[in-house]
């Protein structure tokens, strides 16, 4: 029961930070990601200290693996923020969070020669149907353009999610690195990648931090919190329980976007999000 509660709290935290990020509308999406990533280093420091105190090994393997992970996570974060400046959360979020596991499973089947059960194939069909519900329906031309942008960005973000999911799973399970320390060191690398890739844009950092520091600080706390809660839950319950519950963030995010943000076609997109969530659960269980 504790694992269920922790996982659901993690889902709420994940949906909440996405909701806040979608409302930031900062002067520059990449610089806003840089700002909250710098804030997150402060939030991650205690977790890293505890991991080291408990005997986690800060090896060269961990440092190198987390560097590659940071590249993937940076692509995810920057694409996500760009998507929220161009489309609605209740399109981008279900598409990205739903298709991410599908792409990861496709890689596992096609490249790693893993087998997918009939339940898993049902999950893929449900996710596809749910994404179809979210991304279709009558709408004015300007809303159709926003919806199309959300689908395009959602697919790109899903690719990033699948990539970092596969790599992080290999790092933790295959290379045996400590997951909390791995995530924290990855945060340091992510700030370095963002600093190098932002270049002259960082001249806006002061203004973005001044105007959006509350949102940035909240995202910096909620994003690692969502991850850590799931990590703790995984120590108490199997992945087959935690992963499907974690996918409830798709429904929570769509519900908040409809209820709080007043995004268009909320009822239809909520139904689609529920179908996507059911599909993710079936894919994980399969």
C-alpha positions in Angstrom: 0.0 0.0 0.0 2.9 2.4 0.8 4.4 1.8 -2.7 1.0 2.5 -4.3 0.7 5.8 -2.4 4.3 6.8 -3.2 3.8 6.0 -6.9 0.5 8.0 -7.1 2.2 10.9 -5.3 5.0 10.7 -7.9 2.4 10.8 -10.7 0.8 13.9 -9.2 4.2 15.6 -8.8 5.1 14.7 -12.5 1.8 16.1 -13.8 2.2 19.2 -11.6 5.6 20.2 -12.8 4.6 19.7 -16.4 1.5 21.9 -15.7 3.8 24.6 -14.2 6.3 24.3 -17.1 3.5 24.6 -19.7 2.5 28.0 -18.1 6.0 29.5 -17.8 6.0 31.2 -21.3 9.6 32.3 -20.6 11.4 34.6 -23.0 13.5 31.6 -24.2 12.5 28.0 -23.6 16.1 26.6 -23.5 17.2 29.3 -21.0 14.2 28.5 -18.8 15.3 24.8 -18.8 18.8 26.0 -17.8 17.4 28.1 -15.0 15.3 25.3 -13.4 18.1 22.8 -14.0 20.5 25.0 -12.0 17.9 25.2 -9.3 17.6 21.4 -9.3 21.2 21.0 -8.4 20.4 22.4 -5.0 17.5 20.0 -4.6 19.6 17.0 -5.8 22.5 17.7 -3.5 21.0 16.2 -0.3 20.0 13.1 -2.2 23.5 12.7 -3.6 25.0 13.2 -0.2 22.8 10.5 1.3 23.6 8.1 -1.5 27.4 8.6 -1.0 27.0 8.2 2.8 25.2 4.9 2.2 28.2 3.7 0.2 27.2 4.5 -3.4 30.3 4.3 -5.7 31.1 7.5 -7.6 32.9 5.5 -10.4 34.1 6.6 -13.8 31.4 4.3 -15.2 28.7 6.2 -13.4 30.1 9.5 -14.5 30.4 8.5 -18.1 27.0 6.9 -18.3 25.3 9.8 -16.6 27.0 12.2 -19.2 25.3 10.4 -22.1 22.0 10.3 -20.1 22.3 14.1 -19.7 22.4 14.5 -23.4 19.2 12.6 -23.8 17.5 14.3 -20.9 18.5 17.7 -22.2 16.9 16.9 -25.6 13.8 15.8 -23.7 13.5 18.9 -21.5 14.2 21.4 -24.2 11.8 19.8 -26.6 9.1 19.6 -23.9 9.4 23.3 -23.1 9.4 24.2 -26.8 6.3 22.1 -27.2 4.4 23.8 -24.4 5.1 27.2 -26.0 3.5 26.0 -29.2 0.7 23.6 -28.2 -1.6 22.4 -25.4 -0.5 20.2 -22.5 -3.4 17.8 -23.0 -2.2 17.0 -26.5 1.6 17.0 -26.1 1.6 15.2 -22.7 -0.5 12.1 -23.6 1.2 11.7 -27.0 4.7 11.9 -25.5 4.1 9.8 -22.4 2.1 7.2 -24.3 4.4 6.8 -27.4 7.6 6.7 -25.3 7.0 3.2 -24.0 5.8 2.1 -27.4 9.1 3.2 -29.0 11.1 1.6 -26.2 9.2 -1.7 -26.7 9.7 -1.5 -30.5 13.4 -1.2 -30.0 13.4 -4.1 -27.5 11.5 -6.3 -30.0 13.3 -5.3 -33.2 16.9 -4.9 -31.9 17.1 -6.8 -28.7 15.0 -9.7 -30.0 12.7 -9.6 -27.0 9.2 -11.0 -27.3 6.0 -9.1 -26.7 3.0 -10.9 -25.2 -0.6 -10.6 -26.6 -1.4 -8.3 -23.7 1.5 -6.1 -24.8 0.2 -5.8 -28.3 -3.2 -4.9 -26.9 -1.4 -2.1 -25.0 0.2 -0.8 -28.2 -3.2 -0.8 -29.9 -4.8 1.1 -27.0 -2.1 3.7 -26.9 -2.4 4.2 -30.7 -6.2 4.6 -30.4 -5.8 7.0 -27.4 -3.3 9.1 -29.3 -5.8 9.1 -32.2 -8.6 10.4 -30.0 -6.4 13.1 -28.5 -5.1 14.3 -31.9 -8.3 14.4 -34.0 -11.7 16.0 -33.9 -13.3 19.1 -35.4 -11.7 22.4 -34.4 -11.1 25.9 -35.9 -8.0 26.3 -38.1 -5.8 27.9 -35.4 -6.6 25.2 -32.9 -5.9 22.5 -35.5 -2.5 24.1 -36.0 -1.8 24.0 -32.3 -3.0 20.4 -32.1 -0.8 19.3 -35.0 2.2 21.0 -33.4 1.5 19.1 -30.2 1.4 15.8 -32.0 4.7 16.6 -33.9 6.5 17.7 -30.7 4.9 14.8 -28.7 6.4 12.3 -31.2 9.8 14.0 -30.9 9.6 14.0 -27.1 8.5 10.3 -27.1 11.7 9.5 -29.0 13.8 11.2 -26.3 11.8 9.4 -23.6 12.4 6.0 -25.2 16.1 6.8 -25.6 16.8 7.9 -22.1 14.6 5.1 -20.7 16.5 2.4 -22.5 19.9 3.9 -21.7 19.1 4.6 -18.0 17.7 1.1 -17.6 21.0 -0.3 -19.0 23.0 2.0 -16.7 21.2 0.9 -13.6 20.6 -2.8 -14.4 23.4 -3.6 -16.7 26.2 -1.4 -15.4 25.1 -1.6 -11.8 25.3 2.2 -10.9 23.5 3.7 -8.0 20.3 5.2 -9.4 20.0 8.2 -7.1 23.7 9.2 -7.5 23.4 8.5 -11.2 20.5 10.9 -11.5 22.2 13.6 -9.4 25.5 13.4 -11.4 23.4 13.5 -14.6 21.9 16.8 -13.3 25.4 18.3 -13.2 26.1 17.1 -16.7 22.8 18.4 -17.9 23.6 21.9 -16.7 26.9 21.7 -18.5 25.3 20.6 -21.7 22.7 23.3 -21.5 25.4 25.9 -20.8 27.4 24.9 -23.8 24.4 24.6 -26.1 22.7 27.9 -25.0 25.7 30.1 -25.8 24.7 33.8 -26.2 21.2 33.0 -25.2 22.3 32.9 -21.6 22.4 36.7 -21.6 18.6 36.3 -20.9 19.2 34.0 -17.9 19.0 36.9 -15.4 15.7 38.2 -16.7 14.2 34.7 -17.1 15.3 33.8 -13.5 13.9 37.0 -12.1 10.5 36.7 -13.8 10.1 32.9 -13.5 12.0 31.9 -10.4 9.0 30.7 -8.5 8.0 28.3 -11.4 11.6 27.3 -11.9 12.1 26.5 -8.2 8.8 24.5 -8.1 9.8 22.5 -11.2 13.3 22.0 -9.8 11.8 20.4 -6.7 8.8 18.5 -8.2 10.7 16.9 -11.1 13.4 15.1 -8.9 10.7 14.4 -6.3 8.6 12.5 -8.8 11.6 10.4 -9.8 12.8 9.7 -6.3 9.3 8.7 -5.1 9.1 6.1 -7.9 12.6 4.9 -7.0 11.5 4.3 -3.4 8.3 2.7 -4.5 10.4 0.2 -6.7 12.2 -0.9 -3.5 8.8 -1.9 -2.0 6.9 -3.3 -5.0 7.7 -4.9 -8.4 7.8 -2.9 -11.6 4.6 -4.6 -12.8 2.8 -2.7 -10.0 4.7 0.6 -10.0 5.0 1.3 -13.8 1.2 1.1 -14.6 0.4 3.3 -11.6 3.0 5.8 -12.7 1.2 6.1 -16.1 -1.7 7.7 -14.2 0.2 11.0 -14.6 -1.2 11.1 -18.1 -4.7 11.3 -16.9 -3.9 13.6 -14.1 -2.1 16.0 -16.4 -4.9 16.0 -18.9 -7.5 16.6 -16.2 -5.5 19.5 -14.8 -5.1 21.0 -18.3 -8.9 20.8 -18.8 -9.9 21.9 -15.3 -7.2 24.5 -14.4 -5.9 25.8 -17.7 -9.3 25.5 -19.6 -7.7 24.0 -22.7 -10.0 23.2 -25.5 -11.7 19.8 -26.1 -10.8 18.8 -22.6 -13.4 16.0 -22.3 -12.4 14.3 -25.5 -8.7 14.6 -24.7 -9.3 13.3 -21.2 -11.0 10.2 -22.7 -8.0 9.8 -25.0 -5.6 10.1 -22.0 -7.5 7.4 -20.1 -7.2 5.1 -23.1 -3.5 5.8 -23.4 -3.0 5.1 -19.7 -4.8 1.8 -20.0 -2.5 1.0 -23.0 0.7 1.8 -21.1 -0.5 -0.4 -18.2 -1.2 -3.3 -20.6 2.1 -2.8 -22.4 4.1 -2.9 -19.1 2.1 -5.8 -17.7 2.6 -7.7 -21.0 
